[in-house]
Amino acid sequence: MSNEKVILVTGGSGLVGKAIEWVIENDNGKYGKQEGEKWIFLTSKDGDLRSAEATRAIFEKYKPTHVIHLAALVGGLFKNMKYKLDFLRDNLLINDNILHTAHEHKVKKVVSCLSTCVFPDKTTYPIDETMIHNGPPHESNFGYAYAKRLIDTQNKAYHDQFGDHFTSVIPTNVFGPHDNYDLQDSHVIPGLVHKCYLAKKNGTPFAVAGTGKPLRQFIYSRDLAKLFVWVLREYEEIDPIILSVGEKDEVSIKDVADAIVKSVGFEGDYTFDTSKADGQYKKTASNAKLMKYLPDFQFTPFEVAVKESTEWFIQNYDSARTGNH
């Protein structure tokens, strides 16, 4: 029995956790569940990870050999701006508890999830893994960004002092089934999907905030899930790795809205409200390091991924996270 891998996934009910669960159960190739693996997906009901006691109890109950750490206090831009201390402190506590408890339990490997917001606000593009600590993050969400950045620092310290195999990944903008579709507090794709769906349902115009010109790299949650599984099983570095589509696959917000209009089947009045701010024009990240390891990885085409996400949202409208219930 000692060869059994027990893989604990924190934040198991979120966008990425649900995608990993889907891949583990549905992928018939190398990303699916392997013999001798037991996967446990934690939700917030399993215990408050801000508490050291609760975290310890979870580790004692499941005895994980491996951890994928996704749990975090997250929110949209407005929450991030308003509650900087909460985002800093809660995430520091969660990350410290997970890493320290994993260390105490001699967990073989921890893969934590960072965010592209860890990168310096003033930077050159494309961003790569070496730039994380090259200057302060954007003012709007520095609490969350610094808490996430410190995971990288902790990983290095645990490795240098104790030889622990703790590493991290940095995904670009993730979207897919089980996303947060709240109209007020969601990211761009789920927010627009929900808005477009309501416009179709109510026969009202669909207006997208801004000019539609900013560029973003989006990664489909199920593609990201496969890459997480690969990192857990194969990636040996302590330094983080950016998980993203290539620079050539950057899409404009207008491309995003067009794909959503198409997948929702919206035929009404569709415009861009240029009185609204655009946000950063681009945040291009390099996936050169990932491509060096996995040159043949096939990403789901953007339109296909948008269609699958939209269909999931419409089918699960009553139970999806929409902020309405």
Buried (B, 14 or more C-beta within 10 A) or exposed (E): EEEEBBBBBBBBBBBBBBBBBBBBEEBEEEBBBEEEBBBBBBBEEBBBBBEEEEBBBBBEEBEBBBBBBBBBBBBBEEBBBEBBEBBBBBBBBBBBBBBBBBBEBEBEBBBBBBBBBBBBBEBEEBBBBEBBEEEEBBEBBBBBBBBBBBBBEBBBBBBEEEEBBBBBBBBBBBBBBBBBBBBEBBBBBBBBBBBBBBBBEEEEEBBBBBBBEBBBBBBBBBBBBBBBBBBBBEBEEBBBBBBBBBBEBBBBBBBBBBBBBBBBEBEEEBEBEEEEEBBEEBBBBBBEBBEEBBEEBEBBEBBEBBBBBBEBBBEBBEEBBBEEE
